[in-house]
Amino acid sequence: MKLIFAGTPEFAAAALKALLAAGHEIALVLTQPDRPAGRGMKLKPSPVKQVALEHGLRVEQPVSLKTAEAQAMLQDIGAELMVVAAYGLLLPKAVLDIPPRGCLNIHASLLPRWRGAAPIQRAILAGDSETGITIMQMDVGLDTGDMLSIHPLAIAADDTAASLHDKLAVCGAEAIVSTLAQLDSLQAQPQPEEGVNYAHKLTKAEAEVDWSLPADTIARAIRAYNPAPGAFTKLDGEPLKLWFAHAIVGQGEAGVVLCADAEGVVVGSGDGLVVLSQLQAAGGKRLSARDFAAGRAALAGTRLGG
């Protein structure tokens, strides 16, 4: 099938690779403009652009799809359908109406739960046991279109946003290929009216740990904010990033370190204990609990937080 593909990060790059492997003709790739990255802040192409260039595909990076020029370009391609995955630009109705078979979105949740920008992180934060991929027909609403297929995926107890992202990227790639293969026989279904909620964009402020919360809530937050924006607290007035944690039964004063050894840095909370197993001090490297504790003999009894 002749397609336009619109996407930007690794999640989308996996889908583009799968569509190419399945033999689809990718007539045009849309992706976000190159961004400064790294210590040198040199312009870096998106993962989708890198894949597209490796395969000799035409790439365009408009700053908006609302212009007549951008819409005329899409019209001239003559694609049957557009596939969208974490693109990052709004598609106005004029663009949605261009492909004869519409625009399909690869969304990283089981809609209508977690519409919006951060479905992977919000699912972990909420303690969901399951998420997945929804292939939906796009409309002008925020992830409100009719569903063509759903693909459930279990959330493991130790999943971080990074690990769950990678699983969903594979799931999404497989889902779009299988959905396109069955497109003529699939019947789009409206999203249920019950169970709608929104995965609002993450902020750095919410990633600061509140030690008065229950231990399982804190541990989920630490995993949900890995890799970005990164959960953090303060140690001796300096930022301390927390990369991985789990909760155990026990009691301790909220925010106070009970002990620190190879098993983890154990901290009291509002209910239960949090075991920190990966930490990163300001200006330092990410360390295991063993290595972190080895250089801090007086860590037990220390209070974390502001």
C-alpha positions as a Markdown table, in Angstrom:
| # | Residue | x | y | z |
|---|---|---|---|---|
| 1 | Met | 0.0 | 0.0 | 0.0 |
| 2 | Lys | 1.2 | 3.5 | -0.8 |
| 3 | Leu | 1.6 | 5.3 | 2.5 |
| 4 | Ile | 2.7 | 8.6 | 4.1 |
| 5 | Phe | 4.4 | 7.9 | 7.5 |
| 6 | Ala | 4.5 | 10.6 | 10.2 |
| 7 | Gly | 6.5 | 10.0 | 13.3 |
| 8 | Thr | 9.5 | 11.2 | 15.3 |
| 9 | Pro | 11.0 | 9.1 | 18.2 |
| 10 | Glu | 12.2 | 5.5 | 18.5 |
| 11 | Phe | 8.6 | 4.3 | 19.1 |
| 12 | Ala | 7.7 | 5.5 | 15.6 |
| 13 | Ala | 10.9 | 4.3 | 14.0 |
| 14 | Ala | 10.1 | 0.7 | 15.0 |
| 15 | Ala | 6.8 | 1.0 | 13.1 |
| 16 | Leu | 8.4 | 2.5 | 10.1 |
| 17 | Lys | 10.9 | -0.4 | 9.9 |
| 18 | Ala | 8.1 | -2.9 | 10.2 |
| 19 | Leu | 6.1 | -1.3 | 7.4 |
| 20 | Leu | 9.1 | -1.3 | 5.1 |
| 21 | Ala | 9.8 | -5.0 | 6.0 |
| 22 | Ala | 6.1 | -5.8 | 5.2 |
| 23 | Gly | 6.6 | -4.4 | 1.7 |
| 24 | His | 4.6 | -1.2 | 1.9 |
| 25 | Glu | 5.5 | 1.7 | -0.3 |
| 26 | Ile | 6.5 | 4.7 | 1.9 |
| 27 | Ala | 6.1 | 7.6 | -0.5 |
| 28 | Leu | 6.8 | 10.3 | 2.1 |
| 29 | Val | 8.1 | 10.5 | 5.7 |
| 30 | Leu | 7.1 | 13.4 | 7.9 |
| 31 | Thr | 9.1 | 14.0 | 11.0 |
| 32 | Gln | 10.0 | 16.8 | 13.4 |
| 33 | Pro | 12.8 | 19.2 | 12.5 |
| 34 | Asp | 16.4 | 18.3 | 13.6 |
| 35 | Arg | 17.0 | 19.3 | 17.2 |
| 36 | Pro | 20.2 | 20.3 | 19.1 |
| 37 | Ala | 21.4 | 17.4 | 21.2 |
| 38 | Gly | 24.5 | 16.3 | 23.2 |
| 39 | Arg | 27.2 | 18.3 | 24.9 |
| 40 | Gly | 28.0 | 20.1 | 21.6 |
| 41 | Met | 24.3 | 20.8 | 21.0 |
| 42 | Lys | 24.8 | 19.9 | 17.4 |
| 43 | Leu | 21.6 | 19.3 | 15.3 |
| 44 | Lys | 20.6 | 15.7 | 15.4 |
| 45 | Pro | 18.0 | 14.0 | 13.1 |
| 46 | Ser | 15.1 | 12.2 | 14.7 |
| 47 | Pro | 15.2 | 8.4 | 14.9 |
| 48 | Val | 12.5 | 8.2 | 12.2 |
| 49 | Lys | 14.6 | 10.5 | 9.9 |
| 50 | Gln | 17.6 | 8.3 | 10.4 |
| 51 | Val | 15.6 | 5.2 | 9.3 |
| 52 | Ala | 14.1 | 7.0 | 6.4 |
| 53 | Leu | 17.5 | 8.2 | 5.1 |
| 54 | Glu | 19.0 | 4.7 | 5.5 |
| 55 | His | 16.2 | 3.4 | 3.1 |
| 56 | Gly | 16.4 | 6.3 | 0.7 |
| 57 | Leu | 13.0 | 7.6 | 1.5 |
| 58 | Arg | 11.8 | 11.2 | 0.9 |
| 59 | Val | 11.8 | 13.1 | 4.2 |
| 60 | Glu | 10.0 | 16.4 | 4.9 |
| 61 | Gln | 10.2 | 18.3 | 8.2 |
| 62 | Pro | 7.5 | 21.0 | 8.2 |
| 63 | Val | 7.0 | 23.1 | 11.3 |
| 64 | Ser | 3.3 | 23.1 | 10.7 |
| 65 | Leu | 0.8 | 21.2 | 8.6 |
| 66 | Lys | -1.7 | 24.0 | 8.6 |
| 67 | Thr | -0.2 | 25.8 | 5.6 |
| 68 | Ala | -1.6 | 25.5 | 2.1 |
| 69 | Glu | 1.9 | 24.7 | 0.9 |
| 70 | Ala | 2.3 | 21.7 | 3.3 |
| 71 | Gln | -1.2 | 20.4 | 2.4 |
| 72 | Ala | -0.6 | 20.7 | -1.3 |
| 73 | Met | 2.6 | 18.7 | -0.9 |
| 74 | Leu | 0.7 | 15.9 | 0.9 |
| 75 | Gln | -2.1 | 16.0 | -1.8 |
| 76 | Asp | 0.5 | 15.6 | -4.6 |
| 77 | Ile | 1.9 | 12.4 | -3.0 |
| 78 | Gly | -1.3 | 10.5 | -3.9 |
| 79 | Ala | -1.0 | 8.1 | -0.9 |
| 80 | Glu | -3.9 | 5.8 | 0.0 |
| 81 | Leu | -3.4 | 6.2 | 3.7 |
| 82 | Met | -1.3 | 8.0 | 6.4 |
| 83 | Val | 0.2 | 6.2 | 9.4 |
| 84 | Val | 0.9 | 8.4 | 12.4 |
| 85 | Ala | 3.0 | 7.4 | 15.4 |
| 86 | Ala | 4.2 | 10.0 | 18.0 |
| 87 | Tyr | 4.6 | 12.6 | 15.4 |
| 88 | Gly | 4.4 | 15.7 | 17.5 |
| 89 | Leu | 2.4 | 18.0 | 15.2 |
| 90 | Leu | -1.3 | 18.6 | 15.0 |
| 91 | Leu | -3.0 | 17.2 | 12.0 |
| 92 | Pro | -5.8 | 19.6 | 11.0 |
| 93 | Lys | -9.0 | 18.3 | 9.4 |
| 94 | Ala | -7.8 | 19.4 | 5.9 |
| 95 | Val | -4.8 | 16.9 | 6.3 |
| 96 | Leu | -6.9 | 14.1 | 7.8 |
| 97 | Asp | -9.2 | 14.3 | 4.7 |
| 98 | Ile | -6.4 | 14.0 | 2.2 |
| 99 | Pro | -5.7 | 10.2 | 2.1 |
| 100 | Pro | -8.7 | 8.3 | 0.6 |
| 101 | Arg | -8.4 | 5.7 | 3.4 |
| 102 | Gly | -7.8 | 8.2 | 6.1 |
| 103 | Cys | -5.1 | 8.5 | 8.8 |
| 104 | Leu | -4.3 | 5.7 | 11.3 |
| 105 | Asn | -2.7 | 6.4 | 14.6 |
| 106 | Ile | -0.6 | 4.0 | 16.7 |
| 107 | His | -1.5 | 4.9 | 20.3 |
| 108 | Ala | 0.4 | 3.4 | 23.3 |
| 109 | Ser | -2.6 | 2.6 | 25.5 |
| 110 | Leu | -5.9 | 0.7 | 25.4 |
| 111 | Leu | -8.2 | 3.6 | 24.6 |
| 112 | Pro | -10.2 | 5.3 | 25.9 |
| 113 | Arg | -7.9 | 5.0 | 28.9 |
| 114 | Trp | -4.9 | 7.3 | 28.8 |
| 115 | Arg | -5.6 | 9.6 | 25.9 |
| 116 | Gly | -2.9 | 12.2 | 25.4 |
| 117 | Ala | 0.8 | 12.8 | 25.6 |
| 118 | Ala | 2.2 | 10.4 | 28.3 |
| 119 | Pro | 0.2 | 7.2 | 28.3 |
| 120 | Ile | 3.1 | 4.9 | 29.1 |
| 121 | Gln | 4.2 | 6.8 | 32.3 |
| 122 | Arg | 0.6 | 7.4 | 33.5 |
| 123 | Ala | -0.2 | 3.7 | 33.2 |
| 124 | Ile | 2.7 | 2.8 | 35.5 |
| 125 | Leu | 2.0 | 5.7 | 37.9 |
| 126 | Ala | -1.6 | 4.5 | 38.3 |
| 127 | Gly | -0.5 | 0.9 | 39.0 |
| 128 | Asp | -2.3 | -0.5 | 35.9 |
| 129 | Ser | -1.6 | -4.2 | 35.3 |
| 130 | Glu | -2.2 | -3.9 | 31.6 |
| 131 | Thr | -1.8 | -1.5 | 28.8 |
| 132 | Gly | -1.3 | -2.0 | 25.0 |
| 133 | Ile | -1.6 | -0.6 | 21.6 |
| 134 | Thr | -4.7 | 0.9 | 19.9 |
| 135 | Ile | -4.8 | 1.4 | 16.2 |
| 136 | Met | -7.4 | 4.1 | 15.6 |
| 137 | Gln | -8.8 | 6.2 | 12.8 |
| 138 | Met | -7.8 | 9.8 | 13.5 |
| 139 | Asp | -10.3 | 12.6 | 13.8 |
| 140 | Val | -9.9 | 16.2 | 15.0 |
| 141 | Gly | -10.2 | 15.2 | 18.7 |
| 142 | Leu | -7.4 | 14.2 | 21.1 |
| 143 | Asp | -7.2 | 10.4 | 20.6 |
| 144 | Thr | -11.0 | 10.2 | 20.2 |
| 145 | Gly | -11.2 | 8.3 | 16.8 |
| 146 | Asp | -12.8 | 5.0 | 16.1 |
| 147 | Met | -10.7 | 1.9 | 16.9 |
| 148 | Leu | -9.7 | -0.6 | 14.3 |
| 149 | Ser | -7.8 | -3.0 | 16.6 |
| 150 | Ile | -6.5 | -3.3 | 20.2 |
| 151 | His | -3.5 | -5.2 | 21.3 |
| 152 | Pro | -3.2 | -5.8 | 25.1 |
| 153 | Leu | 0.2 | -6.0 | 26.9 |
| 154 | Ala | 0.9 | -6.9 | 30.5 |
| 155 | Ile | 2.8 | -4.4 | 32.6 |
| 156 | Ala | 5.5 | -6.2 | 34.7 |
| 157 | Ala | 6.0 | -5.3 | 38.3 |
| 158 | Asp | 9.5 | -4.0 | 37.5 |
| 159 | Asp | 8.7 | -2.2 | 34.3 |
| 160 | Thr | 10.1 | 1.3 | 34.0 |
| 161 | Ala | 8.8 | 3.8 | 31.4 |
| 162 | Ala | 11.9 | 2.9 | 29.3 |
| 163 | Ser | 11.3 | -0.9 | 29.4 |
| 164 | Leu | 7.6 | -0.6 | 28.8 |
| 165 | His | 8.2 | 1.8 | 25.9 |
| 166 | Asp | 10.4 | -0.7 | 24.2 |
| 167 | Lys | 7.8 | -3.5 | 24.6 |
| 168 | Leu | 5.1 | -1.2 | 23.3 |
| 169 | Ala | 7.3 | -0.1 | 20.3 |
| 170 | Val | 7.5 | -3.8 | 19.2 |
| 171 | Cys | 3.8 | -4.3 | 19.9 |
| 172 | Gly | 2.9 | -1.2 | 17.9 |
| 173 | Ala | 5.0 | -2.2 | 15.0 |
| 174 | Glu | 3.4 | -5.6 | 14.8 |
| 175 | Ala | -0.1 | -4.1 | 15.4 |
| 176 | Ile | 0.1 | -1.6 | 12.5 |
| 177 | Val | 1.3 | -4.3 | 10.0 |
| 178 | Ser | -1.4 | -6.8 | 11.0 |
| 179 | Thr | -4.1 | -4.1 | 11.0 |
| 180 | Leu | -3.2 | -3.0 | 7.5 |
| 181 | Ala | -3.1 | -6.6 | 6.3 |
| 182 | Gln | -6.7 | -6.9 | 7.5 |
| 183 | Leu | -7.9 | -3.4 | 6.7 |
| 184 | Asp | -10.6 | -4.4 | 4.2 |
| 185 | Ser | -12.3 | -6.8 | 6.7 |
| 186 | Leu | -12.0 | -4.7 | 9.9 |
| 187 | Gln | -15.0 | -2.8 | 11.2 |
| 188 | Ala | -14.0 | 0.4 | 13.1 |
| 189 | Gln | -15.7 | 0.6 | 16.5 |
| 190 | Pro | -16.4 | 3.8 | 18.5 |
| 191 | Gln | -14.5 | 4.2 | 21.7 |
| 192 | Pro | -16.5 | 3.4 | 24.9 |
| 193 | Glu | -17.9 | 6.5 | 26.6 |
| 194 | Glu | -17.0 | 5.0 | 30.0 |
| 195 | Gly | -13.4 | 4.8 | 31.2 |
| 196 | Val | -12.1 | 8.0 | 29.5 |
| 197 | Asn | -9.1 | 9.6 | 31.2 |
| 198 | Tyr | -6.1 | 11.7 | 30.1 |
| 199 | Ala | -2.4 | 11.2 | 30.2 |
| 200 | His | -1.2 | 14.7 | 30.8 |
| 201 | Lys | 2.3 | 15.7 | 29.9 |
| 202 | Leu | 4.9 | 15.0 | 32.6 |
| 203 | Thr | 6.4 | 17.9 | 34.5 |
| 204 | Lys | 9.8 | 18.0 | 36.4 |
| 205 | Ala | 8.0 | 19.3 | 39.5 |
| 206 | Glu | 5.9 | 16.2 | 39.9 |
| 207 | Ala | 9.0 | 14.0 | 39.6 |
| 208 | Glu | 10.2 | 15.2 | 43.1 |
| 209 | Val | 9.5 | 12.4 | 45.5 |
| 210 | Asp | 7.0 | 13.0 | 48.3 |
| 211 | Trp | 8.1 | 10.6 | 51.0 |
| 212 | Ser | 4.8 | 11.0 | 52.9 |
| 213 | Leu | 3.1 | 8.9 | 50.2 |
| 214 | Pro | 2.8 | 5.1 | 50.4 |
| 215 | Ala | 5.9 | 3.1 | 49.4 |
| 216 | Asp | 4.3 | 1.4 | 46.5 |
| 217 | Thr | 3.1 | 4.8 | 45.1 |
| 218 | Ile | 6.7 | 6.2 | 45.4 |
| 219 | Ala | 8.3 | 3.1 | 43.8 |
| 220 | Arg | 5.9 | 3.3 | 40.8 |
| 221 | Ala | 6.7 | 7.0 | 40.4 |
| 222 | Ile | 10.4 | 6.3 | 40.3 |
| 223 | Arg | 9.9 | 3.7 | 37.6 |
| 224 | Ala | 7.5 | 5.8 | 35.7 |
| 225 | Tyr | 9.8 | 8.8 | 35.5 |
| 226 | Asn | 12.7 | 6.6 | 34.2 |
| 227 | Pro | 14.2 | 7.9 | 31.9 |
| 228 | Ala | 12.5 | 11.3 | 31.8 |
| 229 | Pro | 12.1 | 13.6 | 33.6 |
| 230 | Gly | 13.8 | 11.4 | 36.2 |
| 231 | Ala | 12.5 | 11.1 | 39.8 |
| 232 | Phe | 14.6 | 13.0 | 42.3 |
| 233 | Thr | 14.9 | 13.9 | 46.0 |
| 234 | Lys | 17.6 | 15.8 | 47.9 |
| 235 | Leu | 20.6 | 14.5 | 49.9 |
| 236 | Asp | 22.4 | 17.1 | 52.0 |
| 237 | Gly | 20.7 | 19.8 | 50.0 |
| 238 | Glu | 21.9 | 18.5 | 46.6 |
| 239 | Pro | 19.7 | 16.8 | 44.0 |
| 240 | Leu | 19.7 | 13.0 | 44.0 |
| 241 | Lys | 18.2 | 11.1 | 41.1 |
| 242 | Leu | 16.4 | 7.8 | 41.7 |
| 243 | Trp | 16.3 | 5.4 | 38.8 |
| 244 | Phe | 14.8 | 2.2 | 40.2 |
| 245 | Ala | 13.0 | 1.1 | 43.3 |
| 246 | His | 10.5 | -1.4 | 44.8 |
| 247 | Ala | 8.4 | -1.4 | 47.9 |
| 248 | Ile | 8.5 | -3.8 | 50.8 |
| 249 | Val | 6.5 | -4.2 | 54.0 |
| 250 | Gly | 7.9 | -2.4 | 57.1 |
| 251 | Gln | 7.8 | 0.9 | 59.0 |
| 252 | Gly | 10.2 | 3.8 | 59.1 |
| 253 | Glu | 10.0 | 7.6 | 59.4 |
| 254 | Ala | 9.1 | 9.1 | 56.1 |
| 255 | Gly | 12.2 | 10.2 | 54.1 |
| 256 | Val | 14.7 | 8.8 | 56.6 |
| 257 | Val | 17.3 | 6.2 | 55.4 |
| 258 | Leu | 17.0 | 3.1 | 57.6 |
| 259 | Cys | 20.0 | 1.2 | 56.1 |
| 260 | Ala | 22.1 | 1.1 | 53.0 |
| 261 | Asp | 23.8 | -2.1 | 51.7 |
| 262 | Ala | 24.1 | -4.2 | 48.6 |
| 263 | Glu | 20.4 | -4.9 | 48.6 |
| 264 | Gly | 19.5 | -1.3 | 48.4 |
| 265 | Val | 19.1 | 2.0 | 50.2 |
| 266 | Val | 16.0 | 1.5 | 52.4 |
| 267 | Val | 13.9 | 4.6 | 53.1 |
| 268 | Gly | 10.8 | 5.1 | 55.2 |
| 269 | Ser | 7.6 | 6.4 | 53.7 |
| 270 | Gly | 4.0 | 7.2 | 54.7 |
| 271 | Asp | 3.2 | 3.5 | 54.6 |
| 272 | Gly | 5.9 | 0.8 | 54.0 |
| 273 | Leu | 9.5 | 1.0 | 52.9 |
| 274 | Val | 11.1 | 2.0 | 49.6 |
| 275 | Val | 14.2 | 0.1 | 48.5 |
| 276 | Leu | 16.3 | 2.2 | 46.1 |
| 277 | Ser | 18.5 | 0.1 | 43.9 |
| 278 | Gln | 19.8 | 2.7 | 41.4 |
| 279 | Leu | 20.8 | 6.2 | 42.4 |
| 280 | Gln | 22.7 | 9.1 | 40.9 |
| 281 | Ala | 24.2 | 12.0 | 42.9 |
| 282 | Ala | 24.6 | 15.5 | 41.5 |
| 283 | Gly | 27.4 | 15.5 | 39.0 |
| 284 | Gly | 28.0 | 11.8 | 39.3 |
| 285 | Lys | 27.2 | 8.6 | 37.4 |
| 286 | Arg | 24.2 | 6.3 | 37.9 |
| 287 | Leu | 25.3 | 3.7 | 40.5 |
| 288 | Ser | 24.0 | 0.5 | 42.0 |
| 289 | Ala | 22.9 | 0.7 | 45.7 |
| 290 | Arg | 26.1 | -1.2 | 46.6 |
| 291 | Asp | 28.4 | 1.3 | 45.0 |
| 292 | Phe | 26.4 | 4.3 | 46.1 |
| 293 | Ala | 26.4 | 3.1 | 49.7 |
| 294 | Ala | 30.1 | 2.2 | 49.7 |
| 295 | Gly | 31.2 | 5.8 | 49.5 |
| 296 | Arg | 28.7 | 7.0 | 52.2 |
| 297 | Ala | 29.4 | 5.3 | 55.5 |
| 298 | Ala | 27.0 | 7.6 | 57.4 |
| 299 | Leu | 24.0 | 7.3 | 55.1 |
| 300 | Ala | 21.8 | 5.5 | 57.7 |
| 301 | Gly | 19.7 | 8.0 | 59.6 |
| 302 | Thr | 20.0 | 10.7 | 56.9 |
| 303 | Arg | 16.8 | 12.5 | 55.9 |
| 304 | Leu | 16.1 | 12.7 | 52.2 |
| 305 | Gly | 14.0 | 15.6 | 50.7 |
| 306 | Gly | 13.7 | 19.3 | 51.3 |
